[in-house]
Every structure is written in structure tokens, then in C-alpha cells.
Amino acid sequence: MDLEKLVADLKKERDRLGKAITALLGSALSGKRGGTTSKKRKRGGLTPEGRRRLSIAMKKRWAERRKKAM
């Protein structure tokens, strides 16, 4: 068998397997994400108001810990 033909056959097999894997993963993920595998999930950040409330709550928690330590 010719080396070039062997390499060409292997490349065809690689492409076929790649398509099969993509199809399987697409069908497996479609139930979890509704078929949207190309979109990345955007995570929400803290709003300035939320950051302020968190800061106040943490300062209160730290103050209580300092009281207990003394």
C-alpha cells in the first residue's frame, strides 16, 4: 500500500470520527442547554449597591468576631 494513500485514508477516518464525536456531543448537550453549545455563559457581577451591602455585612461580621476574641 502506498504511504500517501494510507495517510489520506487515515485523514478521512479522522474527519469521520470528528464529525461523529461532534454529533454525539451536540445531542448530549442539547438536553442540558437547549442546543446552544456555542454561547458562553455570562456571569453577573456585583452591582455597586450589592458591593456596598456586602461590605457592610462583612464589617459587621468581623466586628462580632473581634468582640468574641476579646
N, CA, C and O atoms as a MOPAC input file, in Angstrom:
PM7 MOZYME 1SCF
protein

 N      0.85000 1    -1.18100 1     0.00000 1
 C      0.00000 1     0.00000 1     0.00000 1
 C      0.89100 1     1.23800 1     0.00000 1
 O      1.92000 1     1.28800 1     0.67500 1
 N      0.48000 1     2.20600 1    -0.75300 1
 C      1.20400 1     3.45400 1    -0.90400 1
 C      1.08700 1     4.28900 1     0.37300 1
 O      0.01100 1     4.37200 1     0.96500 1
 N      2.18500 1     4.90100 1     0.79300 1
 C      2.20300 1     5.69700 1     2.02600 1
 C      1.24500 1     6.89000 1     1.93200 1
 O      0.56000 1     7.20600 1     2.90500 1
 N      1.19100 1     7.54400 1     0.78800 1
 C      0.30300 1     8.70100 1     0.62500 1
 C     -1.16700 1     8.27800 1     0.71500 1
 O     -1.99000 1     8.99500 1     1.28600 1
 N     -1.48900 1     7.12200 1     0.15500 1
 C     -2.86600 1     6.62900 1     0.22500 1
 C     -3.22600 1     6.27900 1     1.66700 1
 O     -4.34300 1     6.53500 1     2.11800 1
 N     -2.27400 1     5.69600 1     2.38000 1
 C     -2.50300 1     5.35300 1     3.77500 1
 C     -2.77400 1     6.60400 1     4.60800 1
 O     -3.69000 1     6.61900 1     5.43000 1
 N     -1.98300 1     7.64700 1     4.39700 1
 C     -2.17400 1     8.90600 1     5.12800 1
 C     -3.51700 1     9.52500 1     4.76000 1
 O     -4.21700 1    10.03900 1     5.63300 1
 N     -3.88400 1     9.48600 1     3.49300 1
 C     -5.17200 1    10.03900 1     3.06600 1
 C     -6.32800 1     9.28100 1     3.71200 1
 O     -7.30200 1     9.88900 1     4.15500 1
 N     -6.22000 1     7.95600 1     3.76600 1
 C     -7.26900 1     7.15600 1     4.40500 1
 C     -7.37800 1     7.46600 1     5.89500 1
 O     -8.47900 1     7.54400 1     6.43900 1
 N     -6.24600 1     7.63900 1     6.54400 1
 C     -6.26000 1     7.97600 1     7.97600 1
 C     -6.88900 1     9.34800 1     8.22200 1
 O     -7.62100 1     9.53500 1     9.19400 1
 N     -6.60300 1    10.29300 1     7.34900 1
 C     -7.20100 1    11.62500 1     7.48400 1
 C     -8.71500 1    11.57200 1     7.29500 1
 O     -9.45500 1    12.25200 1     8.00600 1
 N     -9.17900 1    10.76000 1     6.33300 1
 C    -10.62100 1    10.60900 1     6.13500 1
 C    -11.27300 1    10.00900 1     7.37300 1
 O    -12.34500 1    10.43900 1     7.79900 1
 N    -10.61000 1     9.01200 1     7.94200 1
 C    -11.13900 1     8.37000 1     9.15100 1
 C    -11.17400 1     9.35300 1    10.31200 1
 O    -12.13000 1     9.37700 1    11.08700 1
 N    -10.11600 1    10.17200 1    10.42700 1
 C    -10.07400 1    11.18600 1    11.48600 1
 C    -11.23600 1    12.16200 1    11.34200 1
 O    -11.90100 1    12.49000 1    12.32400 1
 N    -11.48000 1    12.62400 1    10.11800 1
 C    -12.58100 1    13.55800 1     9.88200 1
 C    -13.92900 1    12.91600 1    10.19700 1
 O    -14.80700 1    13.55500 1    10.77800 1
 N    -14.09000 1    11.64500 1     9.80800 1
 C    -15.33900 1    10.93800 1    10.06700 1
 C    -15.57900 1    10.80900 1    11.57000 1
 O    -16.69200 1    11.02100 1    12.05100 1
 N    -14.51700 1    10.45700 1    12.31000 1
 C    -14.65300 1    10.32500 1    13.76100 1
 C    -14.92600 1    11.68000 1    14.42200 1
 O    -15.71400 1    11.76900 1    15.36300 1
 N    -14.28500 1    12.71100 1    13.93300 1
 C    -14.52400 1    14.05100 1    14.47400 1
 C    -15.97100 1    14.47400 1    14.31600 1
 O    -16.56700 1    15.04100 1    15.23200 1
 N    -16.53500 1    14.19200 1    13.14200 1
 C    -17.94400 1    14.53700 1    12.91200 1
 C    -18.86500 1    13.72100 1    13.81100 1
 O    -19.85800 1    14.23200 1    14.32800 1
 N    -18.52100 1    12.43500 1    13.99500 1
 C    -19.34400 1    11.58700 1    14.85100 1
 C    -19.29900 1    12.06800 1    16.29300 1
 O    -20.32500 1    12.09000 1    16.97200 1
 N    -18.11700 1    12.45400 1    16.76800 1
 C    -17.98100 1    12.95600 1    18.14400 1
 C    -18.76000 1    14.24800 1    18.31400 1
 O    -19.45100 1    14.43400 1    19.31600 1
 N    -18.65200 1    15.13900 1    17.34000 1
 C    -19.38600 1    16.40800 1    17.40600 1
 C    -20.88900 1    16.16600 1    17.44900 1
 O    -21.60800 1    16.82100 1    18.20300 1
 N    -21.35800 1    15.23000 1    16.64400 1
 C    -22.79100 1    14.92200 1    16.63000 1
 C    -23.23600 1    14.34300 1    17.96600 1
 O    -24.29800 1    14.69600 1    18.47800 1
 N    -22.42400 1    13.45700 1    18.52500 1
 C    -22.78500 1    12.86600 1    19.81600 1
 C    -22.78600 1    13.90300 1    20.92700 1
 O    -23.70200 1    13.93400 1    21.75000 1
 N    -21.76900 1    14.74900 1    20.95500 1
 C    -21.71900 1    15.77700 1    21.99500 1
 C    -22.83800 1    16.78700 1    21.81800 1
 O    -23.40600 1    17.26000 1    22.80300 1
 N    -23.15500 1    17.11700 1    20.59900 1
 C    -24.24800 1    18.06100 1    20.33600 1
 C    -25.57400 1    17.52300 1    20.82500 1
 O    -26.37100 1    18.26700 1    21.39700 1
 N    -25.82300 1    16.24500 1    20.60900 1
 C    -27.09100 1    15.68200 1    21.06400 1
 C    -27.10300 1    15.50600 1    22.57700 1
 O    -28.15800 1    15.61100 1    23.20100 1
 N    -25.94500 1    15.23900 1    23.17500 1
 C    -25.88200 1    15.08000 1    24.62000 1
 C    -26.06600 1    16.41500 1    25.32000 1
 O    -26.68800 1    16.47800 1    26.38100 1
 N    -25.53900 1    17.47300 1    24.74300 1
 C    -25.64500 1    18.79100 1    25.37400 1
 C    -26.96700 1    19.47600 1    25.07700 1
 O    -27.35500 1    20.40400 1    25.78600 1
 N    -27.66200 1    19.03300 1    24.04100 1
 C    -28.89000 1    19.72700 1    23.66800 1
 C    -29.94500 1    19.62500 1    24.76200 1
 O    -30.75800 1    20.53800 1    24.90700 1
 N    -29.95500 1    18.55700 1    25.52600 1
 C    -30.91700 1    18.43300 1    26.61000 1
 C    -30.56800 1    19.31100 1    27.78600 1
 O    -31.45600 1    19.73400 1    28.52600 1
 N    -29.30000 1    19.59200 1    27.97300 1
 C    -28.87000 1    20.38900 1    29.11800 1
 C    -28.94500 1    21.88400 1    28.84700 1
 O    -29.32700 1    22.65600 1    29.72600 1
 N    -28.58300 1    22.29600 1    27.63500 1
 C    -28.50300 1    23.71700 1    27.34100 1
 C    -29.46100 1    24.16200 1    26.24300 1
 O    -29.39100 1    25.30100 1    25.78000 1
 N    -30.31700 1    23.30500 1    25.84300 1
 C    -31.25500 1    23.69100 1    24.80000 1
 C    -30.61900 1    23.77600 1    23.42700 1
 O    -31.15100 1    24.45600 1    22.55000 1
 N    -29.49300 1    23.10600 1    23.21500 1
 C    -28.87000 1    23.08300 1    21.90700 1
 C    -27.94300 1    24.23700 1    21.62600 1
 O    -27.38500 1    24.30300 1    20.53100 1
 N    -27.75100 1    25.13900 1    22.54300 1
 C    -26.86300 1    26.26700 1    22.31000 1
 C    -25.50600 1    25.95800 1    22.92500 1
 O    -25.24700 1    26.28200 1    24.08400 1
 N    -24.65100 1    25.33100 1    22.14000 1
 C    -23.33400 1    24.96100 1    22.65500 1
 C    -22.29100 1    26.02000 1    22.33900 1
 O    -21.20900 1    26.00400 1    22.92600 1
 N    -22.59100 1    26.95100 1    21.41700 1
 C    -21.59800 1    27.93300 1    21.02800 1
 C    -21.61300 1    29.17500 1    21.91200 1
 O    -20.65500 1    29.94800 1    21.89900 1
 N    -22.67600 1    29.38100 1    22.67600 1
 C    -22.76100 1    30.56800 1    23.52300 1
 C    -22.08300 1    30.31000 1    24.85400 1
 O    -22.25200 1    29.25000 1    25.45700 1
 N    -21.32100 1    31.27900 1    25.30100 1
 C    -20.71300 1    31.17400 1    26.61900 1
 C    -21.62600 1    31.84000 1    27.63700 1
 O    -22.28800 1    32.83800 1    27.35200 1
 N    -21.64100 1    31.26700 1    28.81500 1
 C    -22.49800 1    31.79500 1    29.86900 1
 C    -21.86100 1    33.04900 1    30.43800 1
 O    -20.68900 1    33.04600 1    30.81600 1
 N    -22.63500 1    34.11400 1    30.49800 1
 C    -22.14100 1    35.35600 1    31.05600 1
 C    -22.47800 1    35.38300 1    32.53300 1
 O    -23.63600 1    35.23000 1    32.92400 1
 N    -21.48000 1    35.57500 1    33.32700 1
 C    -21.70300 1    35.63000 1    34.76900 1
 C    -21.95600 1    37.06700 1    35.18300 1
 O    -21.31800 1    38.00100 1    34.69700 1
 N    -22.89100 1    37.21400 1    36.08000 1
 C    -23.20800 1    38.54800 1    36.56000 1
 C    -22.21400 1    38.98400 1    37.61500 1
 O    -21.69300 1    38.16200 1    38.36800 1
 N    -21.95800 1    40.25700 1    37.66700 1
 C    -21.06300 1    40.80900 1    38.67200 1
 C    -21.86200 1    41.49200 1    39.75700 1
 O    -23.08800 1    41.58300 1    39.68800 1
 N    -21.16600 1    41.96000 1    40.73900 1
 C    -21.83400 1    42.69400 1    41.80900 1
 C    -22.13300 1    44.10900 1    41.34400 1
 O    -21.30100 1    44.76100 1    40.71200 1
 N    -23.30200 1    44.56100 1    41.65800 1
 C    -23.63600 1    45.94800 1    41.38600 1
 C    -22.99300 1    46.79400 1    42.48800 1
 O    -22.64000 1    46.25900 1    43.53900 1
 N    -22.83900 1    48.06400 1    42.27500 1
 C    -22.27300 1    48.90900 1    43.33900 1
 C    -23.07700 1    48.82100 1    44.63700 1
 O    -22.50300 1    48.83200 1    45.72600 1
 N    -24.40000 1    48.73500 1    44.52100 1
 C    -25.24200 1    48.61700 1    45.71400 1
 C    -24.99100 1    47.27800 1    46.41200 1
 O    -24.89100 1    47.22200 1    47.63800 1
 N    -24.89200 1    46.21500 1    45.63500 1
 C    -24.62200 1    44.90300 1    46.20800 1
 C    -23.25200 1    44.84700 1    46.86800 1
 O    -23.09200 1    44.24100 1    47.92700 1
 N    -22.27000 1    45.47700 1    46.24500 1
 C    -20.92200 1    45.52500 1    46.81600 1
 C    -20.93300 1    46.27600 1    48.15000 1
 O    -20.25700 1    45.88000 1    49.09900 1
 N    -21.71100 1    47.36900 1    48.21100 1
 C    -21.80100 1    48.15100 1    49.44600 1
 C    -22.45700 1    47.33200 1    50.55900 1
 O    -21.99300 1    47.34300 1    51.70000 1
 N    -23.53500 1    46.62500 1    50.22300 1
 C    -24.21500 1    45.79500 1    51.22900 1
 C    -23.30900 1    44.66700 1    51.71700 1
 O    -23.30100 1    44.34000 1    52.90400 1
 N    -22.56600 1    44.08700 1    50.81800 1
 C    -21.63900 1    43.02300 1    51.19700 1
 C    -20.54000 1    43.57400 1    52.11000 1
 O    -20.16000 1    42.93500 1    53.09100 1
 N    -20.04200 1    44.75000 1    51.78300 1
 C    -19.01100 1    45.36700 1    52.60000 1
 C    -19.50800 1    45.64000 1    54.01600 1
 O    -18.79800 1    45.38700 1    54.98900 1
 N    -20.71700 1    46.15200 1    54.12700 1
 C    -21.29900 1    46.43700 1    55.44000 1
 C    -21.48800 1    45.14100 1    56.22700 1
 O    -21.18200 1    45.08900 1    57.41800 1
 N    -21.98800 1    44.10000 1    55.56900 1
 C    -22.21700 1    42.82200 1    56.24400 1
 C    -20.90500 1    42.20100 1    56.72400 1
 O    -20.84400 1    41.65500 1    57.82600 1
 N    -19.86500 1    42.28200 1    55.90900 1
 C    -18.57700 1    41.70700 1    56.30300 1
 C    -17.95500 1    42.48600 1    57.45900 1
 O    -17.38300 1    41.88900 1    58.37100 1
 N    -18.06100 1    43.80700 1    57.42700 1
 C    -17.52800 1    44.60800 1    58.53700 1
 C    -18.25000 1    44.27200 1    59.83600 1
 O    -17.63600 1    44.21500 1    60.90200 1
 N    -19.55400 1    44.05200 1    59.73900 1
 C    -20.32500 1    43.67800 1    60.91600 1
 C    -19.87200 1    42.31000 1    61.43000 1
 O    -19.70600 1    42.13000 1    62.63600 1
 N    -19.67200 1    41.35000 1    60.53300 1
 C    -19.23100 1    40.01000 1    60.91500 1
 C    -17.84400 1    40.05900 1    61.57100 1
 O    -17.60700 1    39.39900 1    62.58200 1
 N    -16.93800 1    40.84200 1    60.98800 1
 C    -15.58800 1    40.94300 1    61.55700 1
 C    -15.61900 1    41.59700 1    62.93700 1
 O    -14.87400 1    41.20100 1    63.83300 1
 N    -16.48700 1    42.60200 1    63.10500 1
 C    -16.60000 1    43.25800 1    64.40800 1
 C    -17.09600 1    42.26700 1    65.46000 1
 O    -16.61300 1    42.27400 1    66.59200 1
 N    -18.05800 1    41.41600 1    65.09400 1
 C    -18.56100 1    40.41400 1    66.04000 1
 C    -17.47200 1    39.40600 1    66.39900 1
 O    -17.37800 1    38.98500 1    67.55200 1
 N    -16.65900 1    39.02000 1    65.43700 1
 C    -15.56500 1    38.08200 1    65.72200 1
 C    -14.51600 1    38.72000 1    66.66500 1
 O    -13.97400 1    38.06200 1    67.55300 1
 N    -14.25700 1    39.99800 1    66.44600 1
 C    -13.29000 1    40.68400 1    67.33500 1
 C    -13.82200 1    40.75000 1    68.75800 1
 O    -13.06100 1    40.60900 1    69.71600 1
 N    -15.14900 1    40.96600 1    68.90300 1
 C    -15.74700 1    41.00300 1    70.24700 1
 C    -15.60800 1    39.66400 1    70.93400 1
 O    -15.29400 1    39.61000 1    72.12300 1
 N    -15.83800 1    38.57500 1    70.20800 1
 C    -15.73800 1    37.23700 1    70.78800 1
 C    -14.30600 1    36.88800 1    71.14100 1
 O    -14.07800 1    36.16300 1    72.10900 1
 N    -13.33500 1    37.37800 1    70.39100 1
 C    -11.92800 1    37.06300 1    70.63200 1
 C    -11.40900 1    37.76700 1    71.89400 1
 O    -10.46000 1    37.29300 1    72.51800 1
 N    -12.01200 1    38.87000 1    72.26200 1
 C    -11.52300 1    39.62200 1    73.43100 1
 C    -12.06400 1    39.10100 1    74.69400 1
 O    -11.75000 1    39.62500 1    75.76300 1

